[in-house]
Amino acid sequence: MFLELIATFVAGFAGAGVVMIVNVIVGRRLPKWMIPIGAGAAMLTTAISNEYGWYGRTVDALPDGVVVATTVEDTAFYRPWTYVWPYIGRFIAVDTLSTRTNDAVPDHRIVDLIVFGRWAPVRKFTVMIDCATARRADLMEGVSFGDNGEVIGADWAQMSPDDPVITATCGGAL
């Protein structure tokens, strides 16, 4: 975030500099108010570019085995262009390398989900996916496992069989 702020300020100085150079080239005929307009336009362009480029940069930096399952597009009234071109403000990734199974219950898979947000800390939590019935249970306090591998005390949430998290975890096993 700090580096993006610095980049925005540098872009503002560069935009003002370009207008000043153009002003010298045209014989100082541009009005003086064009300099802050050039700075502001460069800063706004940089901020928008950083906003739209965040998702691609973040996905490119993900390690092998981490698969993007779901993206969420955001809009905001103070960014009217986002109603025409929404930007991805958060997404959920599945760490497929963290997948754990139990031979006693082969349809259940324990996997880590990672939630990324544009201006939010990365959150990671562990869930159990039932590939046979397309259900998901968050593994948190109060959840335990029986001797036969069945999960005890979990709140199961029914999901669609074609849900991207189910697909990424089960590999289309449904």
Protein Blocks (a to p, Z undefined) as FASTA:
>chain_A
ZZmmmmmmmmmmmmmmmmmmmmmmnoopacfklmmmmmmmmmmmmmmmmmmmmmmmmmmm
pcehiacfbdcddddfklmklmmmccdfbdcdddfklpccdfklmmbccdddddddfkbc
cddddddddfknopaddddehiacdfkopaehiacddddfklfklmmmnnopZZ
